[in-house]
Structures are given as structure tokens and as C-alpha cells.
Amino acid sequence: MNGTARHRILRGCRALALAASMLGAPALACTDAPRGTGDLGLIVERAAGRLQLVETTGLTALGAIDGLGDLSHASLVYSRDARYAFVFGRDGGLTKVDLLCRRIEARVLQAGNSIGGAISQDGRLVAVANYAPGGVKVFSSDTLELLADIPAEYEPGKRAKVVGLEDATDGRFVFSLFEAGEIWVADVREPRAPRITRLRNIGAQPYDALVTPDGRWYIAGLFGEDGLALLDLWEPEKGVRRILDGYGRGQEPLPVYKMPHLEGWAIAGRHAWLPAIGRHEVLVVDADTWQEVARIPVAGQPVFVMARPDGRQVWVNFALPHNDVVQVIDTHTRALVETLHPGKAVLHLEFTPRGEAVWISARDDDKVVVYDTATLAPRATLPADKPSGIFFTSRAGRIGL
């Protein structure tokens, strides 16, 4: 055998070895074909304790992941590479799910009653908000190893329910304490020794919160009074200020059948669009001055008020007895432009990354309906078992989601 032939054989062997090693890599071994995750999403099938994996390009379901426990109030966040989802179950379960392999990677039961969580700016840490026992636990996103346990003890022997847990910049998590009327900022750059800043007397019964997309403002809604608590995360030493005090203006509030979700507030351009507790109104607030500039009558008590990614539209769903309705507001004219009926018990809306479509879950009709946001016409219907939250991987690159 001459040198040239030997060289060709060795080169071919190296190529085969490289191909074999690539085929054996975990990222490829568990999928039908190599693919990215940018157009993927998960739909929570709450009654079944299951996630449905979907893709937004072809509007199809790809498969399911079972065994996630109580998903009756489930939410999730994504790893920074959008391959893994971290699912927060109501039963205290924290589950790491591999989207490409469609399987559970790791799972811990970390509390008795949980209400959501967040992932850190650098993607290394996952924090969980707990009702029972009240507090926050911080885990490694790689292994789900417990790194920090932060009890929400506001008086000796008294723990508060933790709500409104959000990721912030500079290695921080921010959350509110329901019974205490406090906001805490946790610096977790050294996760085994977190540093806590407590902000007291922020208002009665904070029930949920959001961080604005630029990461500057943390806003907590107050169930115990008309108003909101605003914290400037660029200058937290200035404390919390109250905004929209008395927006009900002495009117008798309506019974609240379902609490609004502040993470579903719309920040569109220079305005925030948010639900008024106990009212059939969406409030429009100047995000520079935090003063109300308008209010828009709507069909019922808003739950989610969500903006299309370009900010041109706001879509609103409602609590009982109007929870089969979704309304669309044009943010330029502030006019109500359409009333839709996607199905019974609409629980969540999620826009595709560039906003050409919105996916809407109708729990009691066991379906998810996809609407074209330009024509407002339905584009597809996907069957789902009691669907609730819909979460697309585009959330991986956004603060507060």
C-alpha cells in the first residue's frame, strides 16, 4: 500500500470517528434530527401534570413530557440557551426539563406550596417563591443543588407568603412579602451567602409584581388598597414610592374573582397598560412620570393585559363570568378594536417572538387557539388537556420573564 492510499484510509477513518462521536453526543442522540430551540414552546396541561411541546413555525405539537406533579398554578422559565425549562409546580416541585430530549432532567420537591420563580441574569441560579413555608430557595441551574434558603421571616416566628419573585440585573432577585407589606432585594452573587435588603411599609398585601423590560423598575400590586408600590432598582437606596394611590376614587370595588397577573402587564412604548383590581377597566400610565393618563372600559375584570412585541396592540382576558372573552386594544388610538371568543375559560395568552401571532389557551374547551394579530382571524387550533400557561423560548433572553 503506497503512502497516498494509506493517507486516504486514515483520513476516512478520522471522518468516520468524528461522525460517530457527533451522533453519540447527547444533543443529537435524543432528537429525530438536529434543530434549534428558538421557535419552541411549552403548554401546561394542568390537570394531567404534563407539558406539551410545540413549535410556532408550523403551528404543530411535537410531543409531551409527563410526571410534573401539580401544575394547577404552574409557571416556568428557560435556561439562557433555551434548551432547558425550569417548571415551578404548586406542590413545591421544581423540575428541569430538556426540550430537545423531551424528558425530565432533574426534579426536587423543595417546599409545600409554591407560586412561581425566576432565573438569574447569568443563568446560573434558579429561585423559587414559596407560600409554605414562606420564603425563597435558590438552586444551581445545572444540578438543582440547593444553594440558599431565605426564610421570609418578618417578625420572630412569623413567615410571610412570598409573591412577585423577579430576576433583576447585577445578580439580584426581588420579591414581595404578602402579610408583611415588604419588598426584599436579594443579592445572590455569592449564592451561599445572600445579602438581603428589606424595604418596609410598602403598602397592604402586595400580591404580585413585575420588572420592566429594561430591568429598572420593580412594581408590586397591592390587594389591600388602591395603589402600587414602585422601586427604582437603579437607586434602591431611595426606597419605595407609591403610585396610582386611590385609583378607585372612592367607588365601591366589585368582587374579585381572579387576581390579575402583573407579569402580564403591558409595557408598550412609554406607557404601561395594567388591570385595575375590582374594576372593568384597563389603566394607561405614563412610564416616565407614573401618572395615570387614561382608562379604557373593557368587558370584565382584566387578568392578563399583554402587549404585542411591537407595542401596537394590547390583548386582554378576563375573570369570571367573562372568561370566554378576549379584547384587543389599539395602543395608538387607545380604541377597543375587537372582541373575540376563543373558547371557555381563557387562562393565558402568549405572543410569538415577533408578534405575528398570539396563542390563547381555552381550558374548558381543551384547546389552544392561534390568532393572526394583523387580521385577528384564527390560524390554527391545537388540542390540549386543560391547558393553562403557554411559554415560548423567546422568554430566555428577556428580563423579568
ROZA-376239 format. One line per 2 residues: their letters; for each residue x, y, z of C-alpha. Coordinates in Angstrom, 2 decimals. Example, Ala and Ser with C-alpha at 12.3 -4.5 7.8 and 13.67 -1.06 7.14 Angstrom:
as	12.30 -4.50 7.80; 13.67 -1.06 7.14
This chain:
mn	0.00 0.00 0.00; 1.51 3.34 -1.02
gt	1.57 6.47 1.15; -1.25 8.17 -0.71
ar	-3.63 5.25 -0.22; -2.67 4.97 3.46
hr	-3.35 8.69 3.91; -6.80 8.36 2.32
il	-7.69 5.43 4.60; -6.55 7.28 7.73
rg	-8.45 10.40 6.69; -11.60 8.34 6.10
cr	-11.25 6.65 9.50; -10.91 10.00 11.21
al	-14.02 11.26 9.42; -15.99 8.18 10.48
al	-14.81 8.56 14.07; -15.82 12.21 14.10
aa	-19.26 11.37 12.68; -19.75 8.61 15.23
sm	-18.78 10.89 18.11; -21.16 13.57 16.88
lg	-24.03 11.10 16.55; -23.35 9.92 20.08
ap	-23.49 13.43 21.57; -26.43 13.96 23.95
al	-27.77 16.92 22.00; -28.34 14.76 18.93
ac	-29.00 11.33 20.37; -32.43 12.24 21.68
td	-33.97 14.06 18.72; -35.23 12.92 15.36
ap	-32.97 15.47 13.69; -30.75 18.34 14.80
rg	-32.75 21.51 15.40; -32.66 24.80 17.25
tg	-34.97 25.79 20.07; -35.83 29.34 19.02
dl	-39.36 28.55 17.80; -40.25 26.07 20.54
gl	-42.63 26.48 23.45; -44.36 24.59 26.24
iv	-48.06 24.46 27.05; -49.00 23.49 30.59
er	-51.67 20.76 30.68; -52.58 21.43 34.27
aa	-54.91 18.56 35.11; -52.59 15.91 33.66
gr	-49.36 17.18 35.22; -47.93 17.31 31.72
lq	-46.22 19.71 29.30; -46.95 19.79 25.60
lv	-44.01 20.76 23.39; -44.99 22.92 20.40
et	-43.28 24.82 17.61; -44.51 28.15 16.30
tg	-43.18 27.97 12.71; -45.50 25.18 11.61
lt	-48.07 25.61 14.42; -47.76 21.98 15.48
al	-47.35 19.87 18.61; -44.13 17.84 18.77
ga	-44.62 15.71 21.86; -45.29 15.65 25.59
id	-43.40 15.41 28.88; -45.22 13.70 31.78
gl	-44.69 13.43 35.50; -44.51 17.04 36.67
gd	-46.90 16.84 39.61; -49.43 19.54 40.49
ls	-49.43 22.12 37.67; -52.59 23.93 38.77
ha	-50.74 27.25 39.03; -47.57 26.36 37.14
sl	-45.13 28.73 35.52; -41.67 28.27 34.04
vy	-38.50 29.98 32.90; -35.86 28.97 30.36
sr	-32.11 28.50 30.51; -30.10 31.08 28.61
da	-29.51 28.64 25.72; -33.28 27.92 25.62
ry	-32.73 24.18 25.79; -33.98 23.65 29.34
af	-37.15 24.76 31.09; -37.43 25.10 34.87
vf	-41.00 24.40 35.90; -42.47 25.66 39.17
gr	-45.36 23.49 40.38; -47.94 24.38 43.01
dg	-46.92 21.30 45.02; -43.42 22.70 45.61
gl	-41.90 20.76 42.75; -39.03 22.28 40.77
tk	-38.46 20.34 37.56; -35.73 20.77 34.95
vd	-36.97 19.69 31.51; -34.88 19.04 28.40
ll	-36.83 20.32 25.38; -34.72 18.54 22.76
cr	-34.82 15.18 24.52; -38.42 15.74 25.71
ri	-37.68 14.39 29.17; -37.26 15.37 32.80
ea	-33.59 16.05 33.53; -33.96 16.57 37.31
rv	-36.71 17.18 39.85; -36.87 18.20 43.53
lq	-39.80 18.73 45.89; -38.45 21.81 47.64
ag	-41.48 23.15 49.56; -45.11 22.50 50.39
ns	-46.78 25.23 48.33; -45.04 27.27 45.63
ig	-46.11 30.16 43.43; -43.50 30.66 40.71
ga	-39.87 31.56 40.32; -37.13 33.22 38.30
is	-33.74 32.56 36.71; -30.74 34.80 37.33
qd	-29.33 37.22 34.78; -26.34 34.96 34.13
gr	-28.45 31.79 34.04; -26.57 30.06 36.86
lv	-29.27 30.23 39.53; -32.97 29.39 39.76
av	-35.01 30.88 42.61; -38.42 29.63 43.80
an	-41.08 31.62 45.67; -42.82 29.66 48.40
ya	-46.07 30.12 50.29; -45.40 27.28 52.72
pg	-43.02 27.62 54.33; -42.83 31.26 53.33
gv	-39.52 32.12 51.74; -37.25 31.80 48.73
kv	-34.92 28.95 47.86; -32.09 29.31 45.36
fs	-30.76 26.37 43.32; -27.98 25.65 40.86
sd	-29.47 25.60 37.36; -27.05 22.80 36.41
tl	-27.79 20.28 39.14; -30.71 21.72 41.15
el	-28.46 21.66 44.21; -29.85 23.89 46.96
la	-27.51 26.86 47.46; -29.54 29.25 49.63
di	-32.64 29.18 51.81; -34.07 32.64 52.58
pa	-36.94 32.44 55.10; -39.42 35.32 54.74
ey	-39.49 35.95 58.48; -40.79 39.45 59.09
ep	-41.38 39.09 62.84; -39.99 36.50 65.24
gk	-41.72 33.22 64.43; -43.82 34.71 61.59
ra	-43.23 33.96 57.93; -44.97 35.65 55.01
kv	-46.05 34.20 51.70; -43.59 35.23 49.00
vg	-45.08 36.68 45.83; -43.81 38.60 42.81
le	-40.37 36.96 42.65; -38.46 38.53 39.73
da	-34.96 38.46 38.32; -33.08 41.74 38.26
td	-29.72 42.87 36.96; -26.41 42.73 38.85
gr	-27.01 39.31 40.41; -30.23 40.14 42.26
fv	-33.66 38.68 42.85; -36.52 40.88 44.09
fs	-39.72 39.69 45.79; -42.60 40.83 48.00
lf	-43.98 39.55 51.30; -47.77 39.41 51.32
ea	-48.58 39.59 55.05; -45.63 41.82 55.90
ge	-46.15 44.55 53.31; -42.45 44.46 52.41
iw	-40.18 44.18 49.37; -36.85 42.36 49.70
va	-33.87 42.60 47.35; -31.56 39.57 47.50
dv	-28.01 39.97 46.16; -27.01 36.40 45.26
re	-23.68 36.97 43.55; -22.36 34.77 46.36
pr	-25.33 32.40 46.42; -24.36 30.56 49.60
ap	-24.24 33.88 51.46; -27.03 36.08 50.02
ri	-27.28 39.69 51.17; -30.81 40.90 51.86
tr	-32.11 44.48 51.73; -35.55 44.91 53.35
lr	-37.90 47.70 52.33; -40.73 48.01 54.85
ni	-44.20 49.59 54.86; -44.61 49.47 51.08
ga	-48.41 49.02 51.23; -51.05 46.49 52.25
qp	-50.86 42.96 50.91; -48.63 43.01 47.83
yd	-49.94 40.17 45.71; -47.79 40.09 42.55
al	-45.15 42.15 40.79; -43.20 42.76 37.61
vt	-39.86 44.08 36.48; -39.98 46.37 33.45
pd	-38.23 45.05 30.32; -35.26 47.38 30.83
gr	-34.73 45.95 34.32; -35.06 49.30 36.07
wy	-38.44 49.31 37.82; -39.96 46.73 40.17
ia	-43.69 47.34 40.60; -45.82 45.49 43.17
gl	-49.60 45.48 43.03; -51.48 45.92 46.30
fg	-54.54 43.85 47.10; -55.25 45.61 50.40
ed	-55.60 49.11 48.93; -55.89 51.01 45.67
gl	-52.36 51.71 44.54; -49.00 50.30 43.51
al	-45.53 50.20 45.05; -42.64 51.32 42.82
ld	-38.96 50.54 43.42; -36.17 52.01 41.29
lw	-33.60 49.20 41.03; -31.01 51.68 39.77
ep	-31.35 53.63 43.01; -32.89 51.27 45.58
ek	-31.47 53.34 48.41; -34.19 55.93 47.68
gv	-36.78 53.43 48.85; -40.25 52.56 47.59
rr	-42.69 55.16 46.38; -46.43 54.86 45.96
il	-48.07 55.42 42.59; -51.71 55.45 41.45
dg	-52.92 55.97 45.01; -56.71 55.74 45.19
yg	-57.27 54.91 41.54; -60.73 53.64 42.52
rg	-61.61 57.20 43.67; -63.92 56.03 46.42
qe	-66.02 53.79 44.21; -67.22 50.52 45.67
pl	-64.99 47.79 44.18; -66.53 44.74 42.55
pv	-65.90 41.26 43.99; -62.55 39.95 42.72
yk	-63.00 36.50 41.14; -59.41 36.07 39.95
mp	-56.36 38.12 40.81; -54.72 39.98 37.93
hl	-51.27 38.79 36.90; -48.78 41.62 36.96
eg	-46.22 39.75 34.84; -48.83 40.05 32.12
wa	-48.86 43.81 32.29; -48.15 45.53 29.02
ia	-45.27 47.95 28.64; -45.79 49.50 25.21
gr	-43.59 52.41 24.28; -43.69 55.00 27.07
ha	-46.91 53.66 28.58; -47.83 50.86 30.92
wl	-51.21 49.16 30.44; -52.46 47.41 33.54
pa	-55.55 45.87 35.09; -57.49 47.76 37.73
ig	-58.34 45.41 40.60; -62.10 45.06 41.10
rh	-62.93 47.17 38.03; -63.87 46.64 34.39
ev	-61.05 48.88 33.26; -57.53 48.91 31.88
lv	-55.44 51.77 33.24; -52.93 53.57 31.00
vd	-49.94 55.00 32.85; -47.09 57.22 31.67
ad	-43.96 55.16 32.42; -41.84 58.31 32.78
tw	-43.96 60.03 35.44; -46.00 57.02 36.62
qe	-49.16 59.10 36.41; -52.45 57.81 35.00
va	-53.21 59.26 31.57; -56.29 57.25 30.56
ri	-58.54 54.35 31.45; -60.33 52.14 28.97
pv	-63.63 50.36 29.75; -63.46 46.65 28.94
ag	-65.74 43.61 29.07; -64.89 42.44 32.58
qp	-62.22 42.31 35.26; -58.88 42.01 33.43
vf	-56.48 39.20 34.36; -53.72 39.47 31.74
vm	-53.10 42.72 29.85; -50.39 41.82 27.34
ar	-48.66 43.82 24.62; -47.73 42.58 21.17
pd	-43.92 42.69 20.91; -44.01 45.83 18.74
gr	-46.32 47.55 21.24; -49.05 48.33 18.70
qv	-51.73 46.14 20.30; -52.74 45.14 23.81
wv	-54.71 41.91 24.29; -56.83 41.41 27.43
nf	-58.51 38.40 29.00; -60.89 38.36 31.95
al	-62.03 36.70 35.15; -65.43 35.05 35.59
ph	-68.08 35.49 34.29; -66.39 36.94 31.19
nd	-63.58 34.41 30.91; -64.56 33.30 27.41
vv	-63.72 36.75 26.02; -60.51 38.34 24.73
qv	-60.44 42.00 23.70; -57.90 43.80 21.53
id	-56.92 47.45 22.09; -55.06 49.59 19.55
th	-52.41 51.39 21.62; -52.04 54.20 19.06
tr	-55.69 55.24 19.17; -56.50 53.67 22.58
al	-59.61 52.26 20.92; -61.12 48.84 21.54
ve	-60.92 47.26 18.07; -62.16 43.68 18.51
tl	-63.89 41.28 20.89; -63.05 37.62 20.35
hp	-64.44 34.40 21.82; -61.61 31.82 21.67
gk	-63.34 29.35 24.00; -64.35 28.67 27.58
av	-62.05 29.69 30.45; -59.30 31.57 28.67
lh	-56.32 31.43 31.02; -53.26 32.71 29.16
le	-52.00 34.46 26.03; -48.50 34.25 24.55
ft	-47.19 36.14 21.53; -44.74 34.61 19.10
pr	-41.31 36.27 19.31; -42.01 38.86 16.59
ge	-45.71 39.13 17.31; -47.33 37.94 14.07
av	-49.46 35.51 16.08; -50.79 35.00 19.58
wi	-51.57 31.63 21.19; -54.53 31.51 23.59
sa	-55.41 28.67 25.97; -59.09 27.80 26.49
rd	-59.02 25.41 29.44; -62.62 24.19 29.49
dd	-62.69 23.56 25.74; -59.41 21.61 25.88
kv	-57.76 23.62 23.13; -55.27 26.31 22.23
vv	-56.30 28.76 19.51; -53.73 30.66 17.43
yd	-54.77 34.07 16.07; -53.16 36.19 13.38
ta	-52.53 39.57 15.03; -52.85 41.51 11.77
tl	-56.19 40.09 10.60; -57.44 38.98 14.06
ap	-58.56 35.74 12.39; -57.83 32.27 13.82
ra	-54.97 30.45 12.10; -54.93 27.10 13.92
tl	-56.44 25.12 16.78; -54.42 22.58 18.76
pa	-56.00 20.07 21.16; -54.67 20.23 24.73
dk	-55.79 18.69 28.02; -56.99 21.55 30.26
ps	-54.32 23.99 29.04; -53.25 26.95 31.15
gi	-49.89 28.70 30.75; -48.15 29.00 27.38
ff	-44.43 29.81 27.41; -42.23 30.32 24.34
ts	-38.44 30.04 24.46; -38.07 33.67 23.38
ra	-38.51 34.41 27.09; -34.95 33.12 27.67
gr	-33.41 36.42 26.61; -35.77 38.77 28.43
ig	-35.55 40.30 31.90; -38.49 39.52 34.18
l	-39.74 36.55 32.19
